[in-house]
Structures are given as C-alpha cells and as structure tokens.
Amino acid sequence: MSQDSRVLLLGGALDADSQMLLTYLKDNLKEPVGIIAAASSDPRYATRAYEDLLSETGLATIDLDVTSDNSLYQSQSEALQTSIGQTSTFMFLGGNQQRLVDTLQYRGEDSKVLKALLDSYQSGATLVAVGAAAAAFAPVMIAGGSSYEALQYGEAIDSAYRGLELEAGLGIFTHGLVDQNLARRCRLGRLIVATAKEKQRFGFGLLEGSGLMELAKQGQLLAVGDEGFLVVDMSKTELVDDERIFSVKGLQVHFVRPGAVFDTATGTIILQAAKAPAHVSDKKGIDFDWLLSDLQEEYLRNQQAGQNLTLEVVSRSADGVGITLDLQVVRVPEMRRSARE
C-alpha cells in the first residue's frame, strides 16, 4: 500500500455548520472529489447537495453515479473505470449502510467497481466515508438496533426482531468496529455490545461534526473536527454475555480530542503539540458524564410498563481523556424473541 493512502471516517452528514471538518477537507484532499451516493435513498439529491457544499468550500467534485439501481451496469462501464483511475479522492455519502454494501458487493464478492476503488486506494487515494458509510467500512458492520435493544436483547435473530443487527462490512477500515452519530443517537451502548459480541479489542464511536483520519503510519488515528472520537477498549475487561446478563467490568473508554492521535498498537492517546492545527476545534461540549447519563436515560425511557429492568454503570476512574467503568444489564430471556413493532 502507498504511503499516501488514507481513510477518513466522519461521524455524520456535513453541512454549512461543519466548518472545522470542511476546512480539514479543503486542506487535505486532492481534487476532484469523486462522490458515491450509493447509501442514499435519493442519491441524485444527496450528490447535488454535496457538490454545492464542497464547491462553496473550494473543492471540485465529480459525480461517479454509482447507485443501487445502476451498479450492475456500472460494473461494465469502461468510462467509470477510467474516471476512478484518474481520481485521487472518493467520498462515500451516508444513508443506509446495508444499501452501500449491497451496491458494492454481490453475494459477498467485491464488484468490479469496488475492486477499482480499492486499487486506487492501494495506489495512494483517500477514501472518505460519511455517517453510515463509515460503519460499512469495518469488517463487521453495525447495521441497526438502539443501545437499549443491544443491551437488553443482545444480537437480533434477524431484522424482524428487536436487538443489535450485525452484518458483513466492506473491511476497508480494519482496526475495529465503527458506529456513527454516537452522541445524538445515543449509540455508546450498542457500540460496547457489538465490540464485545465480535470479540474485537476496539470499537470506534464517531461524534457529529467530527471524524478520524488514519495516518501514514498504519494504526495511528488522528481526531479532527469539533469533538473527536471515542474508543471502546475491551482488552482488560471481564465479560459475561448470555441470555440472562450482559456485564463488562474494567471497560476502558478513551476520548480522543481533536488534534490528538490514538495509537492502536499500544491502545494509548498520543497528545499533539500544545498548538492545535487549524482544522481542529477547542470545543468540548460532550464529555463522559453526558454520554453515560444519556445512555441511562434512554434505557429507562424504553422500558415498558410493569418492567423492572436495571442498567448499572459504575465509573471506577476518569481523567478527562479516559474512563474505566463497569456496566451491567439483567436481561429477561423470554424478551429476546420480541418482534419489532
């Protein structure tokens, strides 16, 4: 792989308020930016919106026109293959992560379009995944379910039942599972359960207006944007995950603030120089207390009348950039087959 190859995962949709991220994109992406809106339910509308936004930022774009409706045709297009070969930055827009995977793979095999994109990436291109597309970049994709459902029901039998939904991802980002819109949609709980279920060391929680960039030194991840990202580290946990209980003790959660780097080889945060680069913010609106209290509130909010379910979260230690905690949920076995309404 080229030293210029990059993966940039963004926690949510970009808009006019995403100035820190847009500045980072302008300073670090090569033009034109090839847009792939395959995850969107309305790819043409989504593409136009991003063309306008990136144009206002000063970035030229090209619509690669790869959608769920035309993917088989586009796999045979020599013109598309040529466009991909001449493009150094690709942006995968958000929407539905399963739709993106189904577009770029067929029966678990990479399509010609995906192979061409990966060849370009291996040769030095940058792949940018927005929102749901970021989740799809992991080897195993978090495809659905709320934090409450993941904690209370575990993994769903299938999409008709309540619980955590896991599916095969694209496997481009190999350092762990990824979840997006972590704060706004209260997804810390499902990230913890998914990481435990898949026996991964790391789960990465992307915050809105923020993202992580994999640096040239493989395994080092730079936090950019307003807030940064979270890392769930399961390496020192005591785990119980069965029909009656979900319990993790000694769970480490790192908060990688903008401008800092997380090293996956050591599981530690490398703090950058005191002067933050222009593409990061000193905004710190989200912290551990906010995330944990929001998780507990969602759990209580989703309980049905007459239930006596408990979510216990005990913080052992915290220093602002890291926390060690114990989390336990008592499950009701007969509820595991509860169908979605």
Secondary structure, DSSP 8 states (H G I E B T S, - for coil): --TT-EEEEESS---TT-HHHHHHHHHH--SSEEEE-TTSSSHHHHHHHHHHHHHHHT--EEE----TTTHHHHTT-HHHHHHHHT-SEEEE--S-HHHHHHHHEETTEE-HHHHHHHHHHHTT-EEEEETHHHHHTSSEEEEE--HHHHHHH-B-SSTTBSSBEEEE----S-SSEEE-STTTTT-HHHHHHHHHHTT-SEEEEE-TTEEEEE-SSTTEEEEEETT-EEEEE-TT-EEEESSSEEEEEEEEEEEE-TT-EEETTTTEEE---SS--TTB-------HHHHHHHHHHHHHHH--TT----EEEEEEEE-SSEEEEEEEEE--GGGGG-B--
